[in-house]
Amino acid sequence: MNDPKHIDRIFNPKVVAVIGAKQQNNYNWLRNQSPFTGKLYSVQLDEREIPGIEAMGITNHKSLVDIPEEVDLAIVVAPRAAAIPILRDAIAKKVGGISYFTSGFGETGTEEGVRIQETMVRLAREGGINIVGPNCMGIYSPRVGVRFGGDQPAGEEACGHLGVISQSGTHASAYISTAYRNGIKVSKAASIGNSIILDAADFLDYLGEDDDTRVVAMYLEGVQDGRRFFEVLRRVSRRKPVIIFRGGQTEDGRRGAASHTGSLAFPSTIWQAAVRQTGAVAVDSLDEAIDAAKAFTFLRAPQGDGVACLTGTGGPGVVMTDAWAKAGFRVPPLNDHSYGRLEVFYNVIGGYFRNPLDIGGTTRELGNLETIFEILDEDDNIDLISMDFRGGPFGGPPQAGAAGGPARSAPEADGPRPAAGPAGADRGDRMVEMLQRFQERSRKPVVLVQGSGTTETSIAETRAYLVEKGLPLWPSYLRGAWALRRFVDYHRFRASVAEG
């Protein structure tokens, strides 16, 4: 029943029906589907609701079976009492899949909720129909315009390569919105809730074969069939990275998971060992998941673990060095040839270039920054470059705190400040163009990070600017370093699998 071809019908529907949309909620589930490229129907019995639906230009039927076309995906937002009758109609109609936003089932632990859920499972298995959820947000498929949030991007230009699977609707929405803010476009997403028919393994199996999906990010609280899940996870991880953020890591958290989605969470020691053996990428927060996804989306894998740290002042250079060392990287001296080339032009007054490199004064001439990158590209002690990149104060193009600002006005300043006005904006553009050229020709990834003292506004402005340029930004030294740790470890796992 859970054939990937059947799941594909859910993600690429030609006909969608929304069951139970009401004016009280501004018909939001119908409005969510406004970009849908296929045919959209409403199913609503209440005569008071029908005029508002038809005023939107959407045809309403009083029963799912009355729709004159095959229905690929039905989205249920009706009360729990209607769940079983709707399911019977969907089976009779041979609907491709049915997604229940409706909650109040097994996750409640009540006799009635459990009874209704068990009946739904029996009917679905007998009738050969796929259920997403219940107690979930359902399906997001940007290419065809199926959405569970009205602000979620849609259309061909919105479709990317990150697949999302989440037992939490909130986390599914957050994965999607945070990914897009960071320049990562989503291929497909599924909020799966109680997972009574289609579970995490089914969706992972599907995304593992999906050509649009190159990276998978998951939020899980538990799985229905542990053996099958880990078999699928092991197989998919050998083809593409699977990032897993797990809820219910503590005893209290596992109790919360049981009441949230009815999940039975594994003890952490068993879970961690199993995930590690599959080669999946384990993280402890949504932020860490997006940090890792950025590395997999934008960067080439480095050939080793030697890091060059570029900052605008001495203190941040020390802290950046600590961050990379804590994540298991080396911050080695450069080779003698590199030092000989740097000595020709380097401003050593208030700066240094042993590694970390304090380059704030030296790079008042932007050409010097390009030369530094050329030197690091040729240095066999260096495998990747980390640069502190600070944003501009006006919402316009940023300057690099490590490389682009004017000379420091005082020794105690945290770092060079952005140049003001059009000249500063032009300088930021030219610097980013240089970074783009370097990334196109070099095997060594550049990790742009922001250190302490950077405001939230500055981080958001800088990130938005860099997203337009196709460059990722990590909002702290540690987050950048640990994202690369996971990135490197995964590629080493893939290499060991290929060799073995």
Beta strands, then each sheet from edge to edge (+ up, - down):
strand 1: 15-19
strand 2: 39-43
strand 3: 59-61
strand 4: 73-76
strand 5: 97-100
strand 6: 130-132
strand 7: 138-140
strand 8: 159-166
strand 9: 186-191
strand 10: 215-220
strand 11: 242-246
strand 12: 281-283
strand 13: 307-311
strand 14: 357-358
strand 15: 384-388
strand 16: 446-449
strand 17: 473-474
sheet 1: 3+ 2+ 1+ 4+ 5+ 6+
sheet 2: 7+ 9- 8- 10- 11- 12-
sheet 3: 14+ 13+ 15+ 16+ 17+
end
